[in-house]
């Protein structure tokens, strides 16, 4: 923003980041150009600088998926590998035999299941026929009883014969209930047999799928781009399951390995904020492990980046590091200019429409770029921070916008 300031002199101080403008100032001794800044909220940091080197964030250990014999080794230490590239080949005979065996067992189980289902259908038909026969017998006895009741009324049949027929009905009904209960139990047994076979088939199908997956893993492949750091077995060697075969570096994630003078050991703490500068790009990170032993006059440490797969990161690349020493976060701040000193209490000019009023403020943390405002200004205040001309002190000056 361009302004014209008339009056005598101008003053300075403040911090900000949202807007920078130019002001022209005129006094008894002449006029000058001023830079302003709008007070905002943000971060203020001081840091110690050093150098670091980009290296893989992790090592990957590849284990033998099962006991086997190494038939071929396709990579050597130091070679780069792409994701999915085969490094080891293991003998697959045992796994293939197991797959064949499981397939045979599954075929037998599925055949048994089919037989069980056919038997169940046949049994259900027999049981249904038995129940219907009992029901027909009961119906026939009931018909006889109805006829005998009429004969009994006219004396055509004895009471004893009639009572005998009624007893036959009771026995027939009990037999029907017994047959129905037995049929229910038998049907439950058939259902349990089928369920048991289905469960066995499901278990063997899972085992078969596991063996098929294991067969694929007999080709030991790189899970990501990397470099072979070490081979831990030899061709023809018999290895057990979970035997360490290969150590790889993971080239998809990176960290920074660095060192700094032991004089700065107070700031090298795990978790402390740090920045990595890569081709004018600033990447935020945190200090990770710190080597307790001092080598020479330096302390070694690692920095773990938030964006650890940034495309500008290259293995063994040298980078600049900024280790945060002091910081204030989300505070009122003002950009530093030549009218802002390091004094904790000082005065600045605050722009108010067509005038600039002198105002006292108290500072907190002061850096080369920003100062922290403790008291005296609020967010949004526009402050004169520098000038290219010399003016006398005034408590107030007038300002107006310059035409462009």
NORLIN-V356741 format. One record per backbone hydrogen bond with DSSP energy under -1.0 kcal/mol. NH is the residue of the N-H (numbers start at 1). CO is the residue of the C=O. E is the energy in kcal/mol with one decimal. If there is no record, write none. Layout:
nh=NH co=CO e=E
nh=NH co=CO e=E
//
This chain:
nh=4 co=400 e=-6.7
nh=5 co=24 e=-4.6
nh=6 co=398 e=-1.8
nh=13 co=384 e=-1.2
nh=17 co=38 e=-1.5
nh=18 co=38 e=-1.1
nh=21 co=36 e=-1.1
nh=22 co=1 e=-1.5
nh=23 co=34 e=-3.9
nh=24 co=3 e=-7.6
nh=25 co=32 e=-4.7
nh=26 co=5 e=-5.9
nh=27 co=30 e=-6.1
nh=30 co=27 e=-1.4
nh=32 co=25 e=-3.4
nh=34 co=23 e=-5.9
nh=35 co=386 e=-2.7
nh=36 co=21 e=-2.3
nh=37 co=383 e=-2.3
nh=38 co=19 e=-1.3
nh=39 co=381 e=-3.2
nh=40 co=333 e=-1.4
nh=42 co=331 e=-2.2
nh=44 co=328 e=-3.1
nh=46 co=326 e=-2.7
nh=48 co=323 e=-2.9
nh=50 co=321 e=-1.9
nh=52 co=319 e=-2.6
nh=53 co=257 e=-2.6
nh=54 co=317 e=-2.4
nh=55 co=255 e=-2.5
nh=57 co=253 e=-2.6
nh=60 co=248 e=-3.4
nh=62 co=246 e=-2.8
nh=64 co=243 e=-2.4
nh=68 co=239 e=-2.1
nh=70 co=237 e=-2.5
nh=71 co=89 e=-2.4
nh=72 co=89 e=-1.6
nh=74 co=87 e=-3.0
nh=78 co=228 e=-4.2
nh=79 co=76 e=-2.0
nh=81 co=226 e=-2.8
nh=84 co=222 e=-3.3
nh=85 co=82 e=-2.3
nh=87 co=220 e=-3.4
nh=88 co=220 e=-1.5
nh=89 co=72 e=-2.5
nh=90 co=218 e=-2.1
nh=91 co=69 e=-2.7
nh=96 co=92 e=-2.7
nh=97 co=93 e=-2.5
nh=98 co=94 e=-1.9
nh=99 co=95 e=-2.2
nh=100 co=96 e=-2.2
nh=101 co=97 e=-2.5
nh=102 co=98 e=-2.5
nh=103 co=99 e=-2.3
nh=104 co=100 e=-2.1
nh=105 co=101 e=-2.4
nh=106 co=102 e=-2.4
nh=107 co=103 e=-2.1
nh=108 co=104 e=-2.0
nh=109 co=105 e=-2.4
nh=110 co=106 e=-2.9
nh=111 co=107 e=-1.9
nh=112 co=108 e=-2.4
nh=113 co=109 e=-2.4
nh=114 co=110 e=-1.9
nh=115 co=111 e=-2.3
nh=116 co=112 e=-2.7
nh=117 co=113 e=-2.2
nh=118 co=114 e=-2.1
nh=119 co=115 e=-2.9
nh=120 co=116 e=-2.3
nh=121 co=117 e=-2.1
nh=122 co=118 e=-2.4
nh=123 co=119 e=-2.9
nh=124 co=120 e=-2.6
nh=125 co=121 e=-1.9
nh=126 co=122 e=-2.3
nh=127 co=123 e=-3.0
nh=128 co=124 e=-2.3
nh=129 co=125 e=-2.2
nh=130 co=126 e=-2.4
nh=131 co=127 e=-2.2
nh=132 co=128 e=-2.3
nh=133 co=129 e=-2.3
nh=134 co=130 e=-2.1
nh=135 co=131 e=-2.3
nh=136 co=132 e=-2.3
nh=137 co=133 e=-2.2
nh=138 co=134 e=-2.2
nh=139 co=135 e=-2.4
nh=140 co=136 e=-2.4
nh=141 co=137 e=-2.4
nh=142 co=138 e=-2.5
nh=143 co=139 e=-1.7
nh=144 co=140 e=-2.1
nh=145 co=141 e=-2.6
nh=146 co=142 e=-1.9
nh=147 co=143 e=-1.9
nh=148 co=144 e=-2.7
nh=149 co=145 e=-2.2
nh=150 co=146 e=-1.2
nh=151 co=147 e=-1.8
nh=152 co=148 e=-2.7
nh=153 co=149 e=-1.4
nh=154 co=150 e=-1.0
nh=156 co=151 e=-3.4
nh=162 co=158 e=-1.7
nh=163 co=159 e=-2.7
nh=164 co=160 e=-2.1
nh=165 co=161 e=-2.0
nh=166 co=162 e=-1.9
nh=167 co=163 e=-2.0
nh=168 co=164 e=-2.0
nh=169 co=165 e=-1.6
nh=170 co=166 e=-2.0
nh=171 co=167 e=-2.5
nh=172 co=168 e=-2.3
nh=173 co=169 e=-2.4
nh=174 co=170 e=-2.1
nh=175 co=171 e=-2.5
nh=176 co=172 e=-2.0
nh=177 co=173 e=-2.1
nh=178 co=174 e=-2.5
nh=179 co=175 e=-2.6
nh=180 co=176 e=-2.6
nh=181 co=177 e=-2.2
nh=182 co=178 e=-2.5
nh=183 co=179 e=-2.7
nh=184 co=180 e=-2.2
nh=185 co=181 e=-2.2
nh=186 co=182 e=-2.6
nh=187 co=183 e=-2.7
nh=188 co=184 e=-2.1
nh=189 co=185 e=-2.2
nh=190 co=186 e=-2.3
nh=191 co=187 e=-2.3
nh=192 co=188 e=-2.5
nh=193 co=189 e=-2.5
nh=194 co=190 e=-2.1
nh=195 co=191 e=-2.6
nh=196 co=192 e=-2.8
nh=197 co=193 e=-2.1
nh=198 co=194 e=-2.5
nh=199 co=195 e=-2.3
nh=200 co=196 e=-2.2
nh=201 co=197 e=-2.6
nh=202 co=198 e=-2.5
nh=203 co=199 e=-2.5
nh=204 co=200 e=-2.4
nh=205 co=201 e=-2.4
nh=206 co=202 e=-2.1
nh=207 co=203 e=-2.3
nh=208 co=204 e=-2.5
nh=209 co=205 e=-2.4
nh=210 co=206 e=-2.5
nh=211 co=207 e=-2.2
nh=212 co=208 e=-2.1
nh=213 co=209 e=-2.4
nh=214 co=210 e=-2.6
nh=215 co=211 e=-2.2
nh=216 co=212 e=-1.6
nh=217 co=213 e=-1.7
nh=219 co=216 e=-1.2
nh=220 co=88 e=-1.6
nh=222 co=85 e=-2.4
nh=226 co=81 e=-2.3
nh=228 co=79 e=-2.9
nh=229 co=247 e=-2.9
nh=230 co=247 e=-1.6
nh=232 co=245 e=-3.4
nh=236 co=70 e=-3.0
nh=237 co=234 e=-1.9
nh=239 co=68 e=-2.9
nh=242 co=64 e=-3.1
nh=243 co=240 e=-1.5
nh=245 co=62 e=-2.9
nh=246 co=62 e=-1.6
nh=247 co=230 e=-2.3
nh=248 co=60 e=-3.2
nh=249 co=227 e=-2.2
nh=250 co=58 e=-2.3
nh=251 co=225 e=-2.9
nh=254 co=308 e=-2.1
nh=255 co=55 e=-2.8
nh=256 co=303 e=-2.4
nh=257 co=53 e=-2.8
nh=258 co=301 e=-2.9
nh=260 co=299 e=-1.8
nh=262 co=297 e=-2.8
nh=264 co=261 e=-2.3
nh=265 co=262 e=-1.6
nh=267 co=264 e=-1.6
nh=269 co=267 e=-1.6
nh=271 co=287 e=-3.1
nh=272 co=269 e=-2.2
nh=274 co=285 e=-2.1
nh=275 co=322 e=-2.4
nh=276 co=283 e=-2.8
nh=277 co=320 e=-2.7
nh=278 co=281 e=-3.1
nh=281 co=278 e=-1.8
nh=283 co=276 e=-2.9
nh=285 co=274 e=-2.6
nh=286 co=304 e=-2.3
nh=287 co=272 e=-2.5
nh=288 co=302 e=-3.2
nh=291 co=300 e=-2.6
nh=295 co=298 e=-1.8
nh=298 co=295 e=-2.1
nh=299 co=260 e=-3.0
nh=301 co=258 e=-2.6
nh=302 co=289 e=-2.0
nh=303 co=256 e=-2.5
nh=304 co=286 e=-3.0
nh=306 co=284 e=-2.4
nh=308 co=306 e=-1.1
nh=310 co=307 e=-1.1
nh=313 co=310 e=-2.0
nh=316 co=54 e=-3.2
nh=317 co=314 e=-1.9
nh=319 co=52 e=-2.4
nh=320 co=277 e=-1.3
nh=321 co=50 e=-3.2
nh=322 co=275 e=-2.6
nh=323 co=48 e=-3.4
nh=324 co=273 e=-1.9
nh=325 co=46 e=-3.4
nh=328 co=44 e=-2.6
nh=331 co=42 e=-2.7
nh=333 co=40 e=-2.6
nh=334 co=371 e=-2.0
nh=336 co=369 e=-3.0
nh=339 co=385 e=-2.8
nh=340 co=337 e=-1.9
nh=346 co=361 e=-2.0
nh=348 co=359 e=-2.8
nh=350 co=357 e=-3.2
nh=351 co=382 e=-3.0
nh=352 co=355 e=-3.7
nh=355 co=352 e=-1.5
nh=356 co=397 e=-3.1
nh=357 co=350 e=-2.5
nh=358 co=395 e=-2.5
nh=359 co=348 e=-3.2
nh=361 co=346 e=-3.0
nh=362 co=375 e=-2.2
nh=363 co=344 e=-3.2
nh=364 co=372 e=-2.7
nh=367 co=370 e=-3.0
nh=371 co=334 e=-2.1
nh=372 co=365 e=-2.6
nh=373 co=332 e=-2.3
nh=374 co=362 e=-3.0
nh=375 co=362 e=-1.3
nh=380 co=39 e=-2.7
nh=381 co=378 e=-2.0
nh=383 co=37 e=-2.9
nh=384 co=349 e=-2.4
nh=385 co=35 e=-3.2
nh=386 co=35 e=-1.4
nh=388 co=33 e=-2.0
nh=397 co=356 e=-1.8
nh=398 co=6 e=-2.3
nh=399 co=354 e=-4.2
nh=400 co=4 e=-2.6
nh=402 co=2 e=-1.1
//
